[in-house]
Amino acid sequence: MQPDGSLVWHFADVAPGETVSMPVYIAAGATQSEALEVMAVAKAKRAEDWRAETEAYWHAYLKAAGPCPAGADAEIAEAYERSLLTFRLMADKETGSLLAAPEPDETFSRCGGYAYCWGRDAAFITTALNKAGLTGVSEKFYDWTLTAQEPDGSWQQRHYHDGSLAPSWGLQIDEGASILWGMWQLYEQTGDRGFAERMWPAISRGAVFLASFIDEKTGLPLPSMDLWEERKGEHTYSASAVCGGLRAAAAFGRLMGHEVSAAHWEKIAAGIASAIASRCWNEAEGSFYRGLHLSVDAGRFASAAALGVSGAASRDAKGYERFTLDVDPIVDISLLGVSVPFAVLPADHDYMRRTADAIERKLTVPGVGGIKRYEDDGYIGGNPWILTTLWLAQYRVQNGQFAKARELLQWALDHRTETGLLPEQADRDTGAPAWIVPLTWSHAMFVLTVSMLAEAGYWSGNR
């Protein structure tokens, strides 16, 4: 977004209505000589030949993938294929890491900095890749995760594509848990024993870390950053992800003959599930609490106290005053993670039904529609997001509410760009695509929603 030049061509004697075309070669390099070498390679072949080669590559890629489920209309099929193309473009060919989004904004003034790999995003993306028959891309990603794991078994918030740690602001426990959960999703799809054996050392270390990161008083994972990377506490979504990660590790453990470890991890996962159901339910709101032991500033603490939310003030080892609320009552789309995808509670559980209804009631954006992340979301003004809207659609599918799910899926389709890409957000006033484009997680949620409808028999007319 910093143009510093222009190119001009003159076309003589072009008749009204006539079309003139010409090739433009663009080459890049780290140095001028490198760019010129690339240009020489590019100009050694006609533009028509490059185009034919490119088209053949992408057609072969799509042919290798599973087709859009039969029965879906042309609009769905087009968006499905565009999602598969996006996955390939956002996968690092050399390392296997998965890009959250391209980085068009070097000053971070319009997109916030997305050219990293997050384990959370990637777990959803790889599960969508599996559904589309692109398990090879998923497997290469999980091979990459072995380069990014910390010696203590954790995975940090986000990474560069070589596996090194990117700028972070604290442990986010759902990241590593999501990676373990995603590994099992891939194994269930392929049944590849070799993959399981290759992953097992990392899985074991990861599970040992998760099992050690439990608050003995609550039974939930200890405080860490939430999935939106905005607040520290014992978050319900994070706890659900850890439950899913430990269950996945236990399944691998039984597969590898480590019965004692598997039983231990299953016991801890069961304790987390019990704590979510008993400690995180907010009967007054008819929804789960977003979490417990929420760290806040002095102003938020005073405001919450005025509303009757209990908490405590203390001083840390350095003498700084810290404020903690006992509960976080804000309704958040991520609360659906208790059921979708981590299956801590079934979709038809009364708590899940009421939570989903509270989400739809409180988070639907007036006028433009769509679902925002949470009640008081101030990020870019609190726009509706594509992935959040599709998250609710997935819950509705699991609960057999197919008409509602289809409406939410259509909303996502209606808010694509002109080139068929799914943004992170839609403007809350105009509905126009907002912030980063494309967001790979948005495309993953689209593919997952279409696949879930297919598995439920929706596209075949059985529902």
Secondary structure by P-SEA (a helix, b strand, c coil): cccccbbbbbbccccccbbbbbbbbbbbcccaaaaaaaaaaaacccaaaaaaaaaaaaaaaaaacccccccccaaaaaaaaaaaaaaaaaccccccccccccccccccccccccccccaaaaaaaaaaaaaacaaaaaaaaaaaaaacccccccccccccccccccccccccaaaaaaaaaaaaaaaaacccaaaaaaaaaaaaaaaaaaaacccccccccccccccccccccccaaaaaaaaaaaaaaaaaaaaacaaaaaaaaaaaaaaaaaaaaccccccccccccccccccccaaaaaaaaaacccccccccccbbbbbbbccccccccccccccccccccccccaaaaaaaaaaaaccccccccccccccccccccccccaaaaaaaaaaaaaacaaaaaaaaaaaaaaaccccccccccccccccccccccccaaaaaaaaaaaaaaaaaccccccc
